[in-house]
């Protein structure tokens, strides 16, 4: 086992350490006007700029980014381009099953849409469509897996497959896996290569990107920064886990922390012992779940919840994560692949994702003010950001009279209203209690081998509103 001193901790993410930072774009030089001002240079903001500019080339679009494009979750995630969307079951209850099926179908199509754009724009982001494999390691996880698989079929995912232990091992030899579910609607990619490719694409279209330009307040037709104010008929908030730093948004979306590690490159013999030749993204059915990918350079990048939330909706600065979280992620790695017990962890990092109080992603345009926003992806943002961007494009075109309603503007997540999170210390106590309950439930399910979900986990899900 390598010591903690061998592991690079922070530095934004392994993806940035590997790819490097491009030349920074100039800050906003002073007051200016625009047709659309986008606050946030992550996936949501860049995709929105891309689709708006492609649809209406004469639009003057400005992107304002506090640090540099991809500094937040877009440059720190697990590289899962997949068809999950936060809140689908709740949308089914609110708007009916068929509305939620349409939302799921839109997400299925989004995976293909992203890959098609990358091909069209010549963006090489290590993308590989190997689907998503989610495994069960205990009887309780297997029961949840079967329920999950049936639910996905009920939402129209007829091409999803379920496997037993032997079929699972034929794909990836996860120690103790008793079953799995696989969907073709997923791909692996390199998060920062995608960010850099998108930024280059929007700038080539004529979009102006200002970095090192923190927005301190968003108001109707105004985005205020220390360097000047951008005035625009439409101001779009695309700030995800950093939303709480904006004036008046402290309790809008909770910045949930997620942490990752990347191993050293594995040897051919190690890969032969694991399999994983299909390059699927890998997850599990634990309550405090993990997510992983086989990187293009032969590493395993694996993530999960570490310290889930910082008091007062604080966010980290450089991605540094606590040593006990690194060790917890190593334990997951070795539990899945015991033969990797001696493998070095090269890099560890953390980042925040946006969690609404009802755990529902949303895309919204307030036609009375011109303010719009999208986010609350709860960790499913790599693909959902693209659907959000195309939806914001359609909402703006509809509002400006350039088009009418579209299939995207009719999806049930559009203009969904979410109540705010509780004030401190209640939200800190709630999140800590929830994840302590999840971790305890996972441990009990592992040791008792019962096929029933631990009742404490069920209680925690109800407490959280998931």
Secondary structure, 3 states (H helix, E strand, C coil): CCCHHHCEECCCCHHHHHHCCCCCCCCCCCCEEEEEEEECCCHHHHHHHHHHHHHCCCCCEEEECCCCCCCCHHHCCCCEEECCCCCHHHHHHHHCHHHHHHHHHHHHHHHHHHHHHHHHHCCCCCCECCCEEEEECCHHHHHHHHHHHHHHHHCCCCCCEEEEHHHHHHHECCCCCCEEEEECCEEECCHHHHHHHHHHHHHHHCCEEECCCCEEEEECCEEEECCEEEEEEEEEECCHHHHHHCCCCCCCCEEEEEEEEEECCCCHHHHHHHECCCCCEEEECCCCCCEEEECCCCCEEEEECCCCCCHHHCCCCCCCCCHHHHHHHHHHHHHHCHHHCCCCEEEEEEEEEEECCCCCCEEEEECCCCEEEEECCCCCHHHHHHHHHHHHHHHHHHHCCCCCCCCCCCCCCECCCCCCCCCCCHHHHHHHHHHHHHHHHHHHHHHHCCCCCCHHHHHHHHHHCC
